[in-house]
Structures are given as C-alpha cells and as structure tokens.
Amino acid sequence: MEPHQQLSVFLPVFKAGLIKNGMSENEADFVCISVAMRTHPRKITSIREYQDAWLVCHTMEDILTTLDDGSEAATFCTLLGQTVIDYEDAYHAEFGHWPLNAATPEMTYGQTGSA
C-alpha cells in the first residue's frame, strides 16, 4: 500500500484539503474521525448534507490514486459516493431534476471566477 493510503498519512492531508475546500475545522475533524473509525456513511437527507458529502468525496479523490486499493479511505470514499448517488436518484425521482451544483460556493468560486 502506498504511504498516502495509510490513515496516519492520509488523514492530516485530508483534513487540510477539507478546510481548504471550505469546511470548518470542527466539521473536518468530525469527518476525519468518521473515516478513522471506519463508520458507514449515513443516508443523506438534505441539500447541505449532499454538498458536504460531495465535498468529502471530491477531496478524497484528489488525494487517493485509486478507489479500489482496499485502503480504509478508499473504502469510505466508495461508500460515501454510493450514498451521494442514492441521494441524487431520490432527489431526481421526487423533483424531476438533479440537485443543483453539488459544489459549495467556496469550491466553485475559484473555478468559475465569480462569487
């Protein structure tokens, strides 16, 4: 296993990435503890939770080289990604369209050039 895939190396980089992408330090700590404890992501029930889950997946994918390496982080990311897809499907079935822009405003600001 590559060094960055070990939780002791991954989690500090992951936390910094979450904060850089707009998550508070307390929220980032909670997510990192969840990954470290190997918790199963819970069902997403709101747009805010959807945006947070999307941010977590996006940040993890930026660090990991592959999502099928068997590492704890990759496993969590895969499970959370499925939870995101399940929410998108349920949202589409209820409202007839996909949830708008999963990225939080902090993440899209630098990409679109507008606030």
C-alpha positions as CSV (number, residue, x, y, z in Angstrom):
1,M,0.0,0.0,0.0
2,E,1.3,3.5,-0.9
3,P,2.2,5.6,2.1
4,H,-0.5,8.2,1.4
5,Q,-3.1,5.5,1.5
6,Q,-2.4,4.7,5.2
7,L,-4.7,6.6,7.5
8,S,-1.9,8.0,9.6
9,V,-0.6,9.8,6.5
10,F,-3.9,10.3,4.7
11,L,-5.9,12.0,7.5
12,P,-3.8,15.1,8.0
13,V,-3.7,15.8,4.3
14,F,-7.4,15.1,4.0
15,K,-8.2,17.4,6.9
16,A,-6.2,20.2,5.3
17,G,-7.9,19.6,2.0
18,L,-11.4,19.8,3.6
19,I,-10.6,23.0,5.2
20,K,-9.1,24.4,2.0
21,N,-12.3,23.5,0.2
22,G,-14.4,25.4,2.7
23,M,-15.3,23.1,5.5
24,S,-14.8,24.3,9.1
25,E,-12.1,22.7,11.2
26,N,-14.7,21.2,13.6
27,E,-16.6,19.6,10.6
28,A,-13.3,18.4,9.1
29,D,-12.3,16.8,12.5
30,F,-15.7,15.0,12.6
31,V,-15.3,13.6,9.1
32,C,-11.7,12.5,9.8
33,I,-12.8,10.8,13.0
34,S,-15.6,9.1,11.0
35,V,-13.1,7.8,8.4
36,A,-10.6,6.7,11.2
37,M,-13.4,4.8,13.0
38,R,-14.5,3.1,9.7
39,T,-18.1,4.3,10.1
40,H,-20.6,3.6,7.3
41,P,-21.9,6.9,5.8
42,R,-25.5,7.6,6.8
43,K,-28.3,8.4,4.4
44,I,-28.2,11.9,3.0
45,T,-31.4,13.8,3.9
46,S,-30.7,17.4,2.8
47,I,-29.0,19.5,0.2
48,R,-26.5,20.7,2.8
49,E,-25.6,17.1,3.7
50,Y,-25.4,16.4,-0.1
51,Q,-23.0,19.3,-0.6
52,D,-20.9,18.2,2.4
53,A,-20.7,14.6,1.2
54,W,-19.8,15.7,-2.4
55,L,-17.0,17.9,-0.9
56,V,-15.7,15.0,1.1
57,C,-15.7,12.6,-1.9
58,H,-14.1,15.2,-4.1
59,T,-11.4,16.0,-1.6
60,M,-10.6,12.3,-1.0
61,E,-10.4,11.6,-4.7
62,D,-7.9,14.4,-5.1
63,I,-5.6,12.6,-2.6
64,L,-6.2,8.9,-3.4
65,T,-4.6,7.4,-6.5
66,T,-7.3,4.8,-7.0
67,L,-10.6,4.0,-5.2
68,D,-10.1,0.2,-5.4
69,D,-6.9,-0.1,-3.5
70,G,-8.5,-1.6,-0.4
71,S,-7.5,1.2,1.9
72,E,-9.8,2.4,4.6
73,A,-10.0,5.8,3.0
74,A,-10.9,4.4,-0.4
75,T,-13.5,2.2,1.0
76,F,-15.1,5.1,2.9
77,C,-15.0,7.2,-0.3
78,T,-16.7,4.5,-2.3
79,L,-19.4,4.0,0.3
80,L,-20.0,7.8,0.5
81,G,-20.0,8.1,-3.3
82,Q,-22.8,5.5,-3.4
83,T,-24.7,7.4,-0.8
84,V,-24.4,10.6,-2.9
85,I,-25.7,8.7,-6.0
86,D,-28.6,7.3,-4.0
87,Y,-29.5,10.9,-2.8
88,E,-29.3,12.2,-6.4
89,D,-31.5,9.4,-7.7
90,A,-34.1,10.0,-4.9
91,Y,-34.0,13.8,-5.5
92,H,-34.5,13.3,-9.2
93,A,-37.4,11.0,-8.6
94,E,-39.1,13.4,-6.3
95,F,-38.4,16.8,-8.0
96,G,-37.9,15.7,-11.7
97,H,-34.4,17.2,-11.9
98,W,-31.0,16.6,-10.4
99,P,-29.8,18.6,-7.4
100,L,-28.1,21.8,-8.5
101,N,-24.4,22.3,-8.3
102,A,-23.1,19.9,-5.6
103,A,-20.0,22.0,-5.0
104,T,-20.2,24.5,-2.2
105,P,-19.8,28.2,-3.1
106,E,-16.2,28.1,-1.7
107,M,-15.3,25.4,-4.2
108,T,-16.9,27.0,-7.2
109,Y,-15.5,30.5,-6.6
110,G,-12.1,29.7,-7.9
111,Q,-13.3,27.5,-10.7
112,T,-15.9,29.9,-12.2
113,G,-14.2,33.2,-11.4
114,S,-17.4,34.6,-9.9
115,A,-18.8,34.7,-6.4
